[in-house]
């Protein structure tokens, strides 16, 4: 048993989670943006907050950027600042949904001029990614139609693939294009990338470095996300995750706060597939509106650590035997037993071994960082996603 614990702890120490820059700025609902004291005013300060999360958890060494929200005059300086903080810059996320001309779409827009502007923006993001040492472009589109007859579904698909081919062909060697999908919103009749199948088909049209990104909130109720993970991995197209949780729609709640068993099941499949060892990206995508932002991110990373640890406790030999023998109840009990394991002491020890804290939130509250940031950042304009 001791050998098993040591093996699990060693594997858990290798876990890496990418936190998103936009989660540290002000955000809100569709109705309002809710300001919090001490919120970063620029991407450099966002990295400083992300560094606190990494220092306290030992598991969050990279930060995803969003352009233009994180545009700076000197990206080399931003990269150097990240390195000084013990971080690296992760996936670059283009913004193809906020400009007025994107009302009818971006890459799928009926007007060629709008499509060209959208492609040019993504190509700019490719250049930024290359400059800062990022290995991925993470692409989500708000494109779609609200009414039958609004546009040609066939033409929209053609426009999408034409644009994606131009983007994919511009990727430097080693850089991946991660294609995200979303069931609905803001398009309620036909979304151009509505599910994992439409995203997979697009990636297969492009090349091996085009892969699907799975956002936990972007599915219909009751969808078996872990099965989607297995199918995408089997096709060689599982690129990564945007972790969050939801009750109804794309709520972007703290991952594991609504359905922790689902999170465990996903990690159980990832362990079985050996996907993390092959570089599948684990990125957080959450909007912390009513909870303190750094504390919410600390809880997020802790939830991911615990879900992964529980998945590592699954008795794979016994599970395979139960499945081969058709023992339905035994197979389910083996998963349930692993899920019921109290891994909190193990995760606390691993965090300390990584230079973090056994209880990151308690340490953060005792350290006074939030109060200092609120005082130091009183002047100026807080970063926000709107």
C-alpha positions in Angstrom: 0.0 0.0 0.0 2.9 2.4 0.8 4.3 1.7 -2.6 1.0 2.6 -4.2 0.8 5.9 -2.2 4.3 6.8 -3.2 3.5 6.1 -6.8 0.3 8.1 -6.8 2.1 11.0 -5.0 4.9 11.0 -7.6 2.3 11.1 -10.4 0.3 13.8 -8.8 3.4 16.0 -8.4 3.7 16.0 -12.2 0.2 17.5 -12.7 0.2 20.9 -14.4 -2.9 23.2 -14.7 -3.0 26.3 -16.9 -5.0 29.2 -15.3 -6.6 31.9 -17.5 -5.6 35.5 -17.4 -9.2 36.6 -17.8 -10.3 34.9 -14.5 -8.2 37.4 -12.5 -9.9 40.5 -14.0 -13.4 41.9 -13.3 -16.2 39.9 -14.8 -19.9 39.4 -14.5 -23.1 38.1 -15.9 -25.0 39.2 -19.0 -26.4 42.0 -16.9 -23.4 43.6 -15.2 -19.7 43.4 -14.5 -19.1 43.2 -10.7 -15.9 45.0 -9.6 -13.7 43.6 -6.9 -11.0 45.5 -4.9 -7.4 44.7 -5.9 -8.2 43.4 -9.4 -5.2 43.6 -11.8 -5.0 46.6 -14.0 -2.9 45.0 -16.8 -1.6 41.6 -17.9 1.6 42.1 -15.8 -0.5 42.2 -12.7 -2.6 39.3 -13.8 0.6 37.3 -14.0 1.4 38.4 -10.4 -1.9 37.0 -9.2 -1.4 33.8 -11.2 2.0 33.4 -9.6 0.4 33.4 -6.2 -1.8 30.6 -7.2 1.1 28.6 -8.5 3.2 29.3 -5.4 0.5 28.1 -3.0 -0.5 25.0 -5.0 2.7 24.1 -6.9 0.6 23.0 -9.8 -0.3 26.0 -12.0 2.8 27.1 -13.9 1.3 28.4 -17.0 -1.2 31.2 -17.9 -3.4 31.4 -20.9 -3.8 34.8 -22.6 -6.7 36.5 -24.4 -6.1 38.9 -27.2 -7.0 41.8 -27.2 -7.7 41.8 -23.5 -4.0 41.0 -22.8 -2.4 43.0 -25.6 0.7 44.8 -24.5 3.3 46.9 -26.4 6.1 44.5 -25.6 5.2 40.8 -25.5 8.9 39.9 -24.9 8.7 41.9 -21.6 5.5 40.1 -20.7 7.2 36.7 -21.4 10.2 37.8 -19.3 7.9 38.9 -16.5 6.2 35.5 -16.5 9.6 33.8 -16.3 10.7 36.0 -13.4 7.6 34.9 -11.5 8.2 31.2 -12.2 5.5 31.0 -14.9 5.3 30.5 -18.6 2.7 31.8 -21.1 0.2 29.2 -22.4 -2.5 29.1 -25.0 -3.3 32.3 -26.9 -7.1 32.9 -27.2 -8.3 35.2 -30.0 -11.4 37.3 -29.5 -13.9 36.8 -32.4 -17.1 37.9 -30.6 -16.9 41.4 -29.3 -16.4 43.6 -32.3 -19.6 45.2 -33.7 -19.0 43.7 -37.2 -19.1 40.2 -35.7 -22.9 40.4 -35.0 -23.5 37.9 -37.9 -20.3 36.0 -37.3 -16.6 36.2 -37.7 -14.9 33.4 -39.7 -18.4 32.4 -41.1 -19.7 36.0 -41.7 -21.4 36.4 -45.1 -19.2 39.4 -45.9 -15.7 38.7 -47.1 -14.2 41.8 -45.6 -15.4 40.8 -42.1 -14.0 37.3 -42.6 -10.6 38.7 -43.7 -10.5 40.9 -40.5 -11.3 37.9 -38.3 -8.6 35.7 -40.0 -6.1 38.6 -39.7 -6.8 38.8 -36.0 -6.2 35.1 -35.5 -3.0 35.3 -37.5 -1.8 38.1 -35.3 -2.4 35.8 -32.3 -0.3 33.1 -34.0 2.5 35.6 -34.2 2.1 36.5 -30.6 2.1 32.9 -29.6 5.3 32.3 -31.5 6.8 35.4 -29.8 6.0 34.4 -26.3 6.8 30.7 -26.7 3.2 29.4 -26.6 2.4 26.1 -28.2 -1.2 26.6 -28.9 -4.0 28.8 -30.4 -7.3 28.1 -28.6 -10.2 29.1 -30.8 -13.8 29.6 -29.8 -16.4 31.1 -32.2 -19.6 32.7 -31.3 -20.7 32.2 -34.9 -24.1 31.0 -35.8 -27.6 32.0 -36.8 -30.7 32.8 -34.8 -33.4 32.1 -37.5 -34.0 29.7 -40.3 -33.2 31.3 -43.5 -30.9 33.9 -42.0 -27.9 32.4 -43.8 -26.9 29.3 -45.8 -25.8 26.5 -43.5 -23.8 25.0 -46.3 -22.0 28.2 -47.1 -21.2 29.0 -43.5 -19.5 25.6 -43.2 -17.5 26.3 -46.4 -16.5 29.7 -45.1 -15.4 28.2 -41.8 -13.2 25.6 -43.3 -11.6 28.0 -45.7 -10.7 30.3 -42.9 -9.5 27.5 -40.7 -7.2 26.2 -43.5 -5.6 29.6 -43.9 -5.0 29.8 -40.1 -3.7 26.2 -39.8 -1.3 26.7 -42.7 0.2 29.7 -40.9 1.0 27.8 -37.7 4.7 27.4 -36.9 6.1 23.9 -36.5 5.0 22.4 -33.2 2.1 24.8 -32.6 -1.4 23.3 -32.2 -4.8 24.7 -33.1 -7.3 23.8 -30.5 -10.9 24.1 -31.8 -13.6 24.5 -29.1 -17.3 24.0 -29.6 -20.5 25.1 -27.8 -24.0 23.7 -27.9 -25.7 27.1 -28.1 -25.4 30.8 -27.2 -25.3 33.4 -28.6 -26.7 31.6 -31.7 -29.9 29.8 -30.8 -30.9 28.3 -34.2 -27.7 26.9 -35.6 -24.2 27.2 -34.0 -21.4 26.7 -36.5 -19.3 24.6 -34.1 -22.1 23.2 -31.9 -20.6 19.9 -30.7 -17.6 17.7 -30.5 -18.5 16.0 -33.8 -18.6 19.3 -35.8 -15.3 20.3 -34.2 -13.7 16.9 -34.9 -14.8 17.0 -38.6 -13.2 20.4 -39.0 -10.0 19.3 -37.4 -9.8 16.2 -39.6 -10.0 18.5 -42.6 -7.0 20.5 -41.5 -4.2 18.2 -40.2 -2.7 16.4 -37.3 -2.0 19.5 -35.2 -5.7 20.6 -35.2 -7.4 19.1 -32.1 -10.6 19.4 -30.2 -10.9 21.4 -27.0 -13.5 20.1 -24.5 -15.2 22.7 -22.3 -17.2 21.0 -19.6 -20.0 23.6 -19.7 -20.6 23.4 -23.4 -22.8 20.3 -23.6 -26.5 19.4 -23.3 -27.7 18.2 -19.9 -26.8 14.6 -19.2 -24.2 14.3 -21.9 -21.5 11.7 -21.1 -18.4 13.9 -21.4 -16.0 11.1 -20.4 -17.2 9.1 -23.4 -16.5 12.1 -25.6 -13.0 12.2 -24.2 -12.4 8.5 -25.1 -13.8 9.0 -28.6 -11.7 12.0 -29.3 -8.6 10.4 -27.9 -9.2 7.3 -30.0 -9.3 9.6 -33.1 -6.0 11.2 -32.0 -7.8 14.6 -31.6 -8.1 15.2 -27.9 -6.3 18.5 -27.5 -7.3 19.6 -24.0 -9.9 21.0 -21.7 -11.5 24.2 -20.5 -12.4 23.2 -16.9 -15.4 24.7 -15.2 -18.8 23.5 -13.9 -22.4 24.3 -14.5 -25.9 23.8 -13.2 -27.9 24.6 -16.3 -26.0 26.4 -19.1 -22.4 27.5 -19.5 -22.2 28.8 -15.9 -18.4 28.8 -15.6 -18.6 27.8 -12.0 -15.6 26.4 -10.0 -14.8 23.0 -11.5 -16.1 20.2 -9.3 -18.4 22.5 -7.3 -21.7 21.1 -8.9 -20.7 17.6 -10.1 -17.4 16.5 -8.6 -18.2 12.8 -9.6 -18.2 13.8 -13.2 -14.8 15.5 -12.8 -13.5 12.3 -11.2 -14.9 10.2 -14.1 -13.2 12.3 -16.7 -9.9 12.1 -14.9 -10.4 8.3 -14.5 -10.6 8.0 -18.3 -7.6 10.3 -18.7 -5.6 8.1 -16.4 -6.7 4.9 -18.3 -5.8 6.5 -21.6 -2.4 7.9 -20.4 -3.5 11.2 -21.9 -1.8 13.5 -19.5 1.6 11.9 -20.2 1.0 12.6 -23.9 0.5 16.4 -23.3 -3.3 16.9 -23.3 -3.7 20.4 -22.0 -5.6 21.1 -18.7 -6.8 24.8 -18.8 -9.2 26.5 -16.5 -12.0 28.6 -18.1 -14.0 30.2 -15.3 -15.7 33.5 -14.6 -15.5 34.4 -10.9 -18.2 36.9 -10.3 -19.3 36.6 -6.7 -16.4 34.8 -5.1 -12.9 36.3 -4.5 -10.9 35.6 -7.7 -7.6 34.3 -6.3 -9.3 32.2 -3.7 -11.7 30.8 -6.3 -8.7 29.8 -8.5 -6.9 28.2 -5.5 -10.1 26.1 -4.9 -10.2 25.2 -8.6 -6.7 23.9 -8.6 -7.2 22.0 -5.4 -10.4 20.4 -6.8 -8.4 19.3 -9.9 -5.6 17.8 -7.8 -8.1 15.9 -5.7 -10.1 14.6 -8.7 -6.8 13.4 -10.3 -5.6 11.8 -7.1 -8.9 9.8 -6.7 -8.6 8.7 -10.3 -5.1 7.4 -9.6 -6.6 5.2 -6.7 -8.8 3.2 -9.1 -7.8 -0.5 -9.0 -7.3 -0.9 -12.7 -6.5 -4.6 -12.5 -9.7 -5.4 -10.5 -11.7 -3.1 -12.7 -10.5 -4.9 -15.9 -11.4 -8.2 -14.3 -14.9 -7.1 -13.4 -15.5 -5.7 -16.8 -14.2 -8.8 -18.6 -16.4 -11.0 -16.3 -19.5 -8.9 -16.9 -19.7 -8.1 -13.2 -21.6 -4.9 -13.4 -21.9 -4.1 -9.7 -18.3 -4.9 -9.0 -17.1 -2.5 -11.7 -19.2 0.3 -10.4 -18.2 -0.3 -6.8 -14.5 -0.2 -7.7 -15.0 3.3 -9.2 -17.2 4.4 -6.2 -14.6 3.2 -3.8 -11.8 5.2 -5.4 -14.1 8.3 -5.5 -14.8 7.9 -1.8 -11.1 7.9 -0.9 -10.2 10.9 1.2 -7.2 12.2 -0.8 -7.1 15.6 1.0 -4.1 14.7 3.3 -2.2 13.2 0.3 -2.8 16.3 -1.8 -1.8 18.6 1.0 1.5 16.7 1.4 2.1 16.8 -2.3 1.5 20.6 -2.4 4.1 21.0 0.4 6.6 18.8 -1.4 6.1 21.1 -4.4 6.9 24.2 -2.2 3.2 25.1 -1.8 0.9 25.1 1.2 -1.1 22.3 2.8 -4.1 24.7 2.9 -3.6 27.3 0.1 -6.7 29.3 0.9 -5.9 29.6 4.6 -2.3 30.6 3.8 -3.5 33.1 1.2 -5.9 34.7 3.7 -3.2 34.9 6.4 -0.6 36.3 4.0 -2.2 39.7 3.4 -1.7 39.6 -0.4 -5.4 40.6 -1.1 -5.2 43.6 1.2 -1.9 44.8 -0.2 -3.1 44.4 -3.8 -6.3 46.4 -3.0 -4.2 49.2 -1.6 -1.5 49.2 -4.4 -4.1 49.0 -7.2 -6.5 51.6 -6.0 -5.6 54.0 -8.9 -6.2 53.3 -12.6 -8.6 51.1 -14.4 -9.1 47.5 -13.5 -8.9 44.8 -16.2 -12.2 43.4 -17.3 -13.5 41.1 -20.0 -16.0 43.7 -21.3 
